[in-house]
Amino acid sequence: MAIKVGLVSLGCEKNLVDSERMLHKLRTHGYELVTEFGESDVAVVNTCGFIQSAKEEAIETILEIAKLKQEGQVKKLILTGCLTERYKEEAVNEFPEADAIVGIGDNKDIVDILDKVLQGERYTHFAPKQDVELSGERIISTLPFFSYLKISEGCSNCCTYCAIPMIRGKYRSVPMEELLREANWMADNGVTELNIIAQDTTRYGEDLYGENKLCELLHELCKIENLRWIRVLYCYPERITDELIETIANEPKIVKYLDMPIQHCNDDILKRMNRPSTKAKLIDVIGRLRKAMPDIVLRTTLIAGFPGETQAQFEELCEFVNDVKFTRLGCFAYSQEEGTKAGAFPDQLDDDVKQERADILMEHQMEISAAYNEAQLGTVKTAVVEGFDKWAECYFGRTAADAPDIDGKVFFSSEQPLQLGDYVQIKITDTLDYDLLGEVIEDESAE
């Protein structure tokens, strides 16, 4: 009987792609994949170690599975990912329940690692982080009609608050031919929505080709017949060129949505973050984007309570948010991370101050989102079907204005039965917090 393996992927979508490659290796070598740890012989946890809340989630997950192992429901436990890569010695010492603790460079050897622990060996190894596979076969673990294309590994931006460069290494682009091969494979297997991800998508190709190749990659992806929506995430504002704006505006398959994490707007704070933007540059790029695409959906993320942030600087950020009116916005209370430059800054703020400021910013954004949703009433939009809510007795899905997992939903009724992954025309009839309500219609043009 095949040994059953369960894998949980924590953290970002980039980590998810790594997990999908491990899943493919495991299945190819005869292991049975299960989704419930209570049914598994071996549990694999691909951890996140980016900020404090992610570390806490990883530790909680590990301890839950360790309890299942103690009760005899799980026989072996394997830990990998950013948490173990970042805290090698601590992980080995603090998780004696784990049968294997490895780094991100070892993910390619997950089958050999599993074989070792099944033979009774407690295995620890940390291959160079540069050994992370940049491409390879995967099992799509998301809903079958959408997936992620990770176009690079690591980061070379060295923002003072961020631990990613020391966890994942320097920026390494995936060769374009490998990305196109992977994207074609996904399209041939039912993926119609492709989400482009990296720590910084706007840096793609500079290390491999000596020049930026993101626009060329996007043009090539748009030639893939079965793809319908292509979404660009994680764009650094200072690298959003006129060429990129023109590409997004003119390629019909690229949704008019851009994820552009700015973190702050105050020039002094941005400088202390080692971000090359200024408030003036942010206003300029947002203006150029909206001039080219008046209806573009702009998403950003902010950090509240960065070391030394004064009340005046925070109020400037609130004013900026109210003036710019990002369509989508997330805000995190600053997480003081050891090993980062900002983590050693002397002027750290109290946790309650940081969280209060993050909450205030999200209150501002709630009003902006409510006004945006109100403006959608009566419009017709294309939505992709993600499922049926049996309690609400209606379908739900997303419009092009909503990225998977991080943005809102649209809930809608339909007189005809619908299938997962169908694209339908929805007339918006009402709003619900960050979500929209509507009904399927026929023969009307959609946005």
N, C-alpha and C positions, 0 to 999 in steps of 0.2 A: 504493500500500500504506500502511495506517495506521501512523503513528509509534507505537512502543511505549514506554510510560511505566511505570516501577517506582517505588513509593513505600514508604519504610519509616517507621513511626511509632514513635518512642522515648518512653520515660517512661510517664506515667500514662494512665488511660482518658480523662481530659478532653482530652488531646492527641490520642488516638485518634479522638474525635468530630470534632475539627478536620480530621484526615486524611481521614475518611470523607466530609466535605463537599467537600474538594478532589478526591477521587477521582470523586465524582459530576459535578463540573464538567468534569473532564478527559474522562470517558467521554461526557458529553452533547455535547461539542464534537468528538467523532470520534476521540479518541486511544484506542489499544488498551492496556488495563491488563494488566501482567504481574507475576508474583510473584518472578521471579528477575532480579537486576540484570544477570547475564550475557546475558540475552535482551532487555534494554531499550536503546532509543536514548537515553532521557532518564531520569536518576535524580533523585528528589526525596527529601530527607531532612528530616523534621519532627523537629527536635532537642528534647532535654530539657536544661535547664541549672539544675536545682533544687539539687542537691548535687554534691560533687566526683565521686562514683562515676558519676553520670549524665552529667556533663560528659565524663569520660574515655571512657565508652561512646560518646557522640556523636562525639567526636574520632576514636576508633578506627574507627567506621563510615564517617565522611567520608574518612579516609585509605584505607580499603579500596576504596571506590568510586573515589577519585581514581586509585588504581593501575589499576583496570579501565579508566578513561578513558585513562590513559597508554598502556595496551596496546591501545587501540582498540576495546574491547568496549562501552564506554559513550561516547556522543558529547557529552552535555551533563549538567551537574550543578547542581542547584538546592538551596540551603539555606534553610530557614526554621525557625520554632519558637522555643522559649524561649532556647536558647543564642545564636542570632543576635540575638534581641531584647535580651538582657542584655549581650552583648559585641559591640556593633555594629562599632566601629572595629577591634577585635582580629580579628573574623571576616573582615572585608574584607581585612585585611593578612595574616592567617595562612593563608588558604585561597585562594591564587591559582588553584588548579585549578577553583574553583567559577565557573560562568558566571553565576549569579545568587545574591545574598545579600540576603534580605529579612526583614522583621519579621513578627510575628504579625498585625498589622493589614493585611498585604498578601495573606494567604491567600485572600481573596475574589477576588483578581485573578490566581490561579494560571494561568489559561489565557492571559491577556495576557502574563504573565511568560514562560511557556514559548514563546509566539510570538516574543518579543523575542530570546531566546537562540538559537532556531533560525535567526533571521536574522543571527546572528553578533555580537549585542550582548552585552557584559558589563554586567549590570544590577544595581544596588544601590539599594534604597529601603527606607525605614522609615516606614510610615504610622503615625499615632497608634494606640496599642494599643486605644483605645476603638473603633476601626474593626473589631475582631474581630466576625464575624457571630455573633449569639446564637442563630440558628436557620437552617434551610435544609435542602434535600434532601441525603440521604446515601446511600452504599452501605454496607450492613452487612458489615463485614469479619471479625466474630467468627463463631463457629458460628451457623448461621442461626436457632436457637431462642432465643438470648439477645442482649441488647444493653444499651446504656447511654443514659440520658436525662440530659443535662447541663442542670441547671436554672438555672445562673448562670455568670458569668464573673468572674474576678478575686477579690480578697479585701480586706477592710478591717479585719481583726483585728490586723495588725501585730505578730505574735509576733516577739520580738527575734532569733530564729535564722533566720527565714524570708525568702527573697528574692522570694516570689511576688507581693506587692503591687507591688514595683518592676518586676517582669517583666510581669505581666498586668493591673495597674491595680486600681482600686477595685472593690468588689463591685457587680455588675450582674445583677439577676434577669431571667430570660427571662419575658415575659408568659405568663400561664397558658394563654390560648387557643392560643398557639403550641406550648406543651408538649403539650397535649392533642391537638392536630392531629398532632404528630409521633408521639406514643405510639399513637394510633389507626392511623396509617400502618404503624408497626412491627408492631402486632398483626395487621393485615390481611395482612401479608407474612410471617407465620410465627413472629414473636417471641412466646414464651409467658412468658419471664422478663425482667423489666425491672429494671435496677439504677440507682437514683437517685444521681447524683453531682454534686458541686460542690466548691469548696474548703471550703465550710461549708454543708451542706444545711440546717442548722437556722436559718439566717439568711434563708431564702428569702422574698421578697416585701416585706421591710421597706422597701427603697429604692423600690419601685414603688407599693406600696399603703399605706404608712405603718403596716403591722402585719404580723406573721408570718402567712404563708399556706401553710406546709408541710402542715399537717393537711388544709386544704381541698383542696390539690392531691392529696394521697394519696387522699382520699375519692373525688375525681373519677376518678383513675386506676383505682381499684378497680371502677368501673362499666364499664370496657372489657371486653367479653365474653371475648375470646380470651386475655387475660392470666391466667396461673395463679400465678406467683410475682412479688411486688414486694419489692425489697430496698432498704433505706435505708443508704447509706454516708456517711462523713465527717460525723458528727454531733458538734458541740462539746458536751461534757458539761454546761456551764453553761447551755445553751439547750434542754436536754431537759426539756420541761414535762410536767406531769401530762396535759395534753391530748394531747401526742404519744404518751406512754406508753399512754394509753387507746386512741388510734387504732390503734397497732400491735397492741395486745392484742385488739381487737375486730374488726378487719378480717381476714377469713379469708385474703384473697389476700396480705396483707403477711406475709412469713415472719418468724418470731420470732427475728430476728437483728438485731443492731445494731452497727455499726462506730462506735466512740467513741474517737478518738485522745486520750489524756490526757497523753502525753509524760513526765510525772513525777508524783510524789505529795507531794514535800516542799514545804511552803508557801513557803520562801525561794526555792527553785529556780523554782517556778511564777511567783512574783512577778518574778524576774529574766527569765523568759521572756515576761513581759507576758501571762500567762494568768490570767484572772479566777478560776479554780478555786482551791480549797483542798482539802487532804486530807479534811476533814470533809464538804465538798460532794460530793466524788467518792464517798465512802462512802454518802452519803445518796442520790444518784441511782442508784447501783448497787443499793442496797437497794430503792428504789421500783420499779425495773425488774424485779427478781427477785420482788418481792412480787406484782406484777401478772402476771408470766409466769415461773413457777418454772423452766421449761425453756429460757428464752431463751439464745441463743448470743451472748455478748458478745465482740467483737473490739476490741483496742486496739493502739496503737503507742507505743513509748517511745523516748526519747533518752538514751543513756548517755554520761556524760563531758561534760555541759554545763559551760561555764566556771565554775570555782569549786566544782564538786561535790566535797564532802568524802567520805572513806571512810564516815563515819557516815551521810551523806545517801544514798549509794549503797546501804548496807546497809538503810536504811529502805525504799528502793524495792524491794529484793529481798524484804523481809518483807511489804510490801504485795502484791506479786505472788503470794507464797505464800498469803497470807490470802484475797485476793479470788478467786483462781483464775479468771482470764479463760479462756474456752474457746479463743480464738484470740489470739495475741499475736505481734507483730513488734517487733524492737528494732534501732535504728540507732546506730552510734557517731556522736557529734556531729560535724557537718561545719562547719568554720569558713568562713563565706561572706563574702566582701568585700562591703561596702555594707550589711551588716546591723549592727544595734546590738551583738548578741552577738559578732559577728566582731571588734569593736574592744575587747571586754572584756579586761583585762590578765591575768586568771588562767586562761589556756588550759591544758588538760591535754595531756600527751603522747599521741601517736596510739596507742601500744601500750597505754597505760592505758585509753583510751576503748574500744578494741576488746576488750580483756580483759573490761571490765565488760559490754559488750554480749554477749559470749560467755557469761559467767556467767549473765546474765538468761535467755538462751535455754536454757541447761542446766536452770534452774529450770522454765521453761515446758515443756520436753520431758517432764519428770516429770508435770506437771499434765495435759498432753495425753494421755500414756499412760494415766493414771488415768481420764480422761474417756472415752477409747476403750474401755477395759476395761468401763466401765459400760454401754456400748452393746451388749455381747454379748447375743444373744438377742432384741433389740428388732427391730421391723419399721419400716422407714422408706421414704418415697417418694424415689426417685432419678430423675434425668433422664439419659438415655443420651447420652454424649459421643463414644463410639467403641468400636472393638474392638481389643484389643491382640493382634496375631497371635503375638507371642512368648510371652505368658503364656496365650494361648488363652482369653481371657475378655473380657467387656465392662467398660467403666469409665464412671463418671459422677460426679455430685455429688448430695448430699442438700441440703435447704434450709439445713442448717447450714454449708454451704460456698459462699463467694462465688467467682465465676470467677477463675481464675489465681492467687489469693493463698492459698487454703485447700487442704485435702486432697481426696482422691478416694475413691470406693468402687469396688472391683473385684469383679465378680460373674459368676456363671455363669447361663445360662438355657437351658432345654430348647427354647424357641421362639426363632426369629430375631427380632431387635429392630432398630428403625430409629433413626437419629440424632434426638434430640429426644423420643423416647418417654418417658413417665413410668411407672415400674414400681415394684412393691412388693418391697423387698429385706429378707430376714432376715439380720441381722449375725451372722456365724459366727466371725470372727477379726479380729485387728488387725495392722497393719504400720506401725510408726513413727507417722506422722501420718495414715495412711490406714486404711480399713476394708475388710474382705473379707466377701462375703456371697453369697446366691443368691436368684434371683427366685422368689417364691412367689405363690400365687393366694388370693384371698378371705380375706385377713387385714387387719385395720385397721392403718394405718401412722401413725407420728408425723409 
